Amino acid sequence: MIRLKTSFRHGIGLVKRGNVMKAIEVLKELEKHEAECLLRYKNIEEKLSDQKNTLKLLDAKVWGIAVLVLVVPFAARLLG
């Protein structure tokens, strides 16, 4: 019987050729997977919300530079 490794993570089972998982086993594995994904997405959402203020400040700086690029040539003509 050939055993195929399904993942590099320790604790993940092996698939055996010819054997079929029962529906209840599949549901248990899906529940575990969904719980892990929920934690992962919560962490991603927290990181994004933490960076929201930083991105707003960066956006304001970029708009300021854009205004300066447009205004400086006109100011140089008026003063020069």
CNS distance restraints for C-alpha pairs under 8 A (distance, minus, plus):
assign (resid   1 and name CA) (resid  16 and name CA) 7.30 0.50 0.50
assign (resid   1 and name CA) (resid  17 and name CA) 7.07 0.50 0.50
assign (resid   2 and name CA) (resid  16 and name CA) 6.66 0.50 0.50
assign (resid   2 and name CA) (resid  17 and name CA) 6.58 0.50 0.50
assign (resid   3 and name CA) (resid  14 and name CA) 6.46 0.50 0.50
assign (resid   3 and name CA) (resid  15 and name CA) 6.11 0.50 0.50
assign (resid   3 and name CA) (resid  16 and name CA) 5.26 0.50 0.50
assign (resid   3 and name CA) (resid  17 and name CA) 7.07 0.50 0.50
assign (resid   4 and name CA) (resid  14 and name CA) 5.98 0.50 0.50
assign (resid   4 and name CA) (resid  15 and name CA) 5.48 0.50 0.50
assign (resid   4 and name CA) (resid  16 and name CA) 6.65 0.50 0.50
assign (resid   5 and name CA) (resid  13 and name CA) 7.54 0.50 0.50
assign (resid   5 and name CA) (resid  14 and name CA) 5.18 0.50 0.50
assign (resid   5 and name CA) (resid  15 and name CA) 6.61 0.50 0.50
assign (resid   6 and name CA) (resid  12 and name CA) 7.24 0.50 0.50
assign (resid   6 and name CA) (resid  13 and name CA) 7.09 0.50 0.50
assign (resid   6 and name CA) (resid  14 and name CA) 6.00 0.50 0.50
assign (resid   6 and name CA) (resid  15 and name CA) 6.71 0.50 0.50
assign (resid   7 and name CA) (resid  12 and name CA) 6.43 0.50 0.50
assign (resid   8 and name CA) (resid  12 and name CA) 7.92 0.50 0.50
assign (resid  15 and name CA) (resid  19 and name CA) 7.89 0.50 0.50
assign (resid  21 and name CA) (resid  25 and name CA) 6.21 0.50 0.50
assign (resid  21 and name CA) (resid  26 and name CA) 6.55 0.50 0.50
assign (resid  22 and name CA) (resid  26 and name CA) 6.43 0.50 0.50
assign (resid  23 and name CA) (resid  27 and name CA) 6.20 0.50 0.50
assign (resid  24 and name CA) (resid  28 and name CA) 6.22 0.50 0.50
assign (resid  25 and name CA) (resid  29 and name CA) 6.26 0.50 0.50
assign (resid  26 and name CA) (resid  30 and name CA) 6.11 0.50 0.50
assign (resid  27 and name CA) (resid  31 and name CA) 6.10 0.50 0.50
assign (resid  28 and name CA) (resid  32 and name CA) 6.36 0.50 0.50
assign (resid  29 and name CA) (resid  33 and name CA) 6.17 0.50 0.50
assign (resid  30 and name CA) (resid  34 and name CA) 5.99 0.50 0.50
assign (resid  31 and name CA) (resid  35 and name CA) 6.16 0.50 0.50
assign (resid  32 and name CA) (resid  36 and name CA) 6.33 0.50 0.50
assign (resid  33 and name CA) (resid  37 and name CA) 6.19 0.50 0.50
assign (resid  34 and name CA) (resid  38 and name CA) 6.02 0.50 0.50
assign (resid  35 and name CA) (resid  39 and name CA) 6.44 0.50 0.50
assign (resid  36 and name CA) (resid  40 and name CA) 6.25 0.50 0.50
assign (resid  37 and name CA) (resid  41 and name CA) 6.06 0.50 0.50
assign (resid  38 and name CA) (resid  42 and name CA) 6.11 0.50 0.50
assign (resid  39 and name CA) (resid  43 and name CA) 6.25 0.50 0.50
assign (resid  40 and name CA) (resid  44 and name CA) 6.34 0.50 0.50
assign (resid  41 and name CA) (resid  45 and name CA) 6.08 0.50 0.50
assign (resid  42 and name CA) (resid  46 and name CA) 6.19 0.50 0.50
assign (resid  43 and name CA) (resid  47 and name CA) 6.29 0.50 0.50
assign (resid  44 and name CA) (resid  48 and name CA) 6.25 0.50 0.50
assign (resid  45 and name CA) (resid  49 and name CA) 6.20 0.50 0.50
assign (resid  46 and name CA) (resid  50 and name CA) 6.18 0.50 0.50
assign (resid  47 and name CA) (resid  51 and name CA) 6.35 0.50 0.50
assign (resid  48 and name CA) (resid  52 and name CA) 6.25 0.50 0.50
assign (resid  49 and name CA) (resid  53 and name CA) 7.92 0.50 0.50
assign (resid  50 and name CA) (resid  54 and name CA) 7.97 0.50 0.50
assign (resid  51 and name CA) (resid  55 and name CA) 6.20 0.50 0.50
assign (resid  52 and name CA) (resid  56 and name CA) 6.28 0.50 0.50
assign (resid  53 and name CA) (resid  57 and name CA) 6.32 0.50 0.50
assign (resid  54 and name CA) (resid  58 and name CA) 6.24 0.50 0.50
assign (resid  55 and name CA) (resid  59 and name CA) 6.04 0.50 0.50
assign (resid  56 and name CA) (resid  60 and name CA) 6.30 0.50 0.50
assign (resid  57 and name CA) (resid  61 and name CA) 6.34 0.50 0.50
assign (resid  58 and name CA) (resid  62 and name CA) 6.28 0.50 0.50
assign (resid  59 and name CA) (resid  63 and name CA) 6.31 0.50 0.50
assign (resid  60 and name CA) (resid  64 and name CA) 6.17 0.50 0.50
assign (resid  61 and name CA) (resid  65 and name CA) 6.28 0.50 0.50
assign (resid  62 and name CA) (resid  66 and name CA) 6.23 0.50 0.50
assign (resid  63 and name CA) (resid  67 and name CA) 6.24 0.50 0.50
assign (resid  64 and name CA) (resid  68 and name CA) 6.28 0.50 0.50
assign (resid  65 and name CA) (resid  69 and name CA) 6.16 0.50 0.50
assign (resid  66 and name CA) (resid  70 and name CA) 6.44 0.50 0.50
assign (resid  67 and name CA) (resid  71 and name CA) 6.05 0.50 0.50
assign (resid  68 and name CA) (resid  72 and name CA) 5.73 0.50 0.50
assign (resid  69 and name CA) (resid  73 and name CA) 7.51 0.50 0.50
assign (resid  70 and name CA) (resid  74 and name CA) 7.64 0.50 0.50
assign (resid  71 and name CA) (resid  75 and name CA) 6.20 0.50 0.50
assign (resid  72 and name CA) (resid  76 and name CA) 6.02 0.50 0.50
assign (resid  73 and name CA) (resid  77 and name CA) 6.41 0.50 0.50
assign (resid  74 and name CA) (resid  78 and name CA) 6.31 0.50 0.50
assign (resid  75 and name CA) (resid  79 and name CA) 6.06 0.50 0.50
assign (resid  76 and name CA) (resid  80 and name CA) 5.41 0.50 0.50
